[in-house]
Every structure is written in C-alpha cells, then in structure tokens.
Amino acid sequence: MSNKKLLETIVFILVVVGGLNWGLVGLFKIDVVAVIFGEMAALTRIIYVAVGLSAAYKLATKMKVAKK
C-alpha cells in the first residue's frame, strides 16, 4: 500500500469516526471517544485533533481538485 493510499485510508476512518461521534453527541449526548479514553484525557484530545486535521485535509484536497 502506498503512503498516499494509507494516509487517505486513515483520514477517511478518522473523519467517519468524528462524524459518527458528533452524531451521537447531538442525538444522545454520548461522546463515545470520551467514554472509551476518558473525559479530556490526553489520548482523547489527540484523537479530537487528529479528526480535525483529517477534516481539514479532506477539505483542502477537495478544494484543490475543484480548482482543476
């Protein structure tokens, strides 16, 4: 698997996890990431940052493709 394909797979998984987590927070007030790793534990914060960076990456790559 190429590095770009691996990055795209990781980004996809993180964006899906983030989206599902926010959906659960909105619907049921359940933050699955915080339940699993602890409320604002270091690992929880790292996951939130990784999800945010993944979303920014997807946005940037979509904008790059749209300009072509």
BANU-880929 format. One record per residue (C-alpha): z, y, x; residue in one letter. Coordinates in pm, whole numbers, padded with zeros to 5 digits, always signed. Layout:
<vexmars>
ZYXA
...
</vexmars>
This chain:
<vexmars>
+00000+00000+00000M
-00096+00338+00142S
+00160+00615+00191N
-00004+00829-00078K
-00002+00543-00329K
+00365+00473-00251L
+00451+00842-00294L
+00264+00856-00625E
+00449+00545-00749T
+00790+00684-00653I
+00710+01022-00810V
+00592+00853-01131F
+00911+00646-01155I
+01135+00948-01093L
+00952+01162-01349V
+00979+00885-01609V
+01348+00829-01533V
+01411+01203-01559G
+01221+01235-01884G
+01396+00940-02043L
+01733+01065-01922N
+01675+01411-02073W
+01561+01249-02396G
+01884+01052-02414L
+02087+01362-02333V
+01913+01553-02611G
+01935+01278-02871L
+02268+01113-02798F
+02445+01328-02536K
+02430+01032-02296I
+02345+01112-01934D
+02256+00768-01800V
+02232+00885-01438V
+02582+01034-01454A
+02716+00724-01631V
+02578+00496-01359I
+02652+00705-01049F
+02936+00933-01161G
+02955+01281-01308E
+02810+01516-01045M
+02869+01270-00763A
+02663+01328-00451A
+02421+01047-00541L
+02379+01185-00895T
+02290+01527-00756R
+02044+01371-00510I
+01873+01188-00796I
+01852+01509-01003Y
+01699+01693-00705V
+01452+01407-00643A
+01348+01414-01010V
+01299+01792-00995G
+01096+01772-00675L
+00887+01493-00826S
+00811+01706-01130A
+00716+02000-00905A
+00491+01769-00700Y
+00316+01642-01015K
+00269+01999-01138L
+00129+02113-00804A
-00112+01821-00776T
-00230+01869-01136K
-00291+02240-01073M
-00484+02152-00755K
-00707+01909-00948V
-00757+02160-01232A
-00886+02424-00988K
-01164+02192-00864K
</vexmars>
